């Protein structure tokens, strides 16, 4: 079934067992992002150590795509420098906009390549991007605060 | 003529197409927008093909034909609603109609019936679509008036227990929906209208979810303003209706100003044409108005009573089939009295987006999300719901596909 391209096993696993889904008591920046077309919401905390992502945690409500995507993102960027996180994020953005023509760089994106199928469902791309936008926003704020 | 769903389906060309690898299209999203019968599509395109010219202007034959077609559509709408022809205003959407009333009231000078100040109150309900919430919220903010709302009970009905103390002599406007686009609830208008009028308030009715589905007569409803959108009533997009009592329309200041809506203009001042022209600045959406005329003619030929009872049967069948599904909860009234053919629900922990996506893979089109009524879904404690909404071209076979789809989705995401 074509739907299986969208709901890969990895996505359903992350959805059922989301990673880092418990807001840390302390943080450098906390953001709250909303997807106004569907009502999905996420709160995301970022703590930096210099220019390295020391901690990412989040809580939220949303569909399997949005929840799995932020779970995968948290795993991916933890311990990375902001420059590395940016590179991953740019690559993920390009994958989402690829309309199904790309499979994604597995070395860079790891589990996030499972979300490649989302790019064939235009209405769901914003679901996949919710957590990534929140992380981008939070990391910029955290960096500004620490400087 | 008895209702024949098979014949109706044949009138809607889109219903014979397939989606997602050859699945039959099961369209259960008419609450968002309805599909169009061939005669509506033809009426709109024939206007462009044969009669296109700017209405109410020009001395040529096409301008005459266009004006006749446009004004003919206005007569059809008036007759459909049991109204006078001068009370029918074409807008681009029901959203624009509601904004028109709210902004026009905001333009009313002191001494005008519609003038609002900080001592006044605007009453709405918690089940309003954003289009009948935000215009009033913002009008209150601009004028200093107070916005109040009737709350919704856990059963999905308006809590009117305090209606007499809630609507008072301070209340200038009571704006509410006839039928909730999320819950399917039909609101008890007679009680509300009676109380509003006793308090001296005007009643503005959002009839987007009722006019396409049941017989409506504005004189019998006794409301003061009523709005609906063409595209939900098998008509084209880009056309909405505002109906208002003629004396009120004449007292209400204009919203948009410009061509067509004037009586006399100098470099420093202008006076207004009478309604409806006062509220139709600029060249209107003519082909769409003509298409709406064809749509209402079509609905009337089928019979609004027939459509209403057909949908009632579907709702009864759908309600019982849905409630048989484990973990499925209906969001809205489960009794069939005073409710229309809109069924919103949640299914266990399956997020509505995921359910909607799964149903789509089976050819079933439903709406998911907060349905532009975010305060309502928040109140009911659900971030989002899945909504199936029925219309004249749906059948129990469509509901069977929906129910099978939900059951397979439970296995898929389980």
Contacts between the chains, C-beta under 8 A, distances in Angstrom:
chain1	res1	chain2	res2	distance
A	1	B	361	6.5
A	2	B	20	7.0
A	2	B	21	6.5
A	2	B	361	6.7
A	3	B	357	7.0
A	3	B	358	6.7
A	3	B	361	4.3
A	3	B	412	7.9
A	6	B	357	6.8
A	7	B	354	7.8
A	7	B	412	7.5
A	12	B	413	7.4
A	37	B	369	6.6
A	38	B	353	6.1
A	38	B	368	7.0
A	38	B	369	4.4
A	38	B	370	7.2
A	38	B	384	6.1
A	39	B	369	5.9
A	39	B	370	4.3
A	39	B	374	6.5
A	39	B	377	6.8
A	39	B	383	5.1
A	39	B	384	4.9
A	40	B	353	7.9
A	40	B	383	7.3
A	40	B	384	7.9
A	41	B	383	7.4
A	61	B	383	4.8
A	62	B	351	6.7
A	62	B	353	7.8
A	62	B	383	7.9
A	63	B	351	4.0
A	63	B	352	7.6
A	63	B	353	3.6
A	63	B	354	5.1
A	64	B	351	6.2
A	64	B	353	7.9
A	64	B	354	5.0
A	64	B	413	7.4
A	65	B	353	7.3
A	65	B	354	7.6
A	121	B	357	7.3
A	124	B	353	7.4
A	124	B	357	7.1
A	127	B	353	6.6
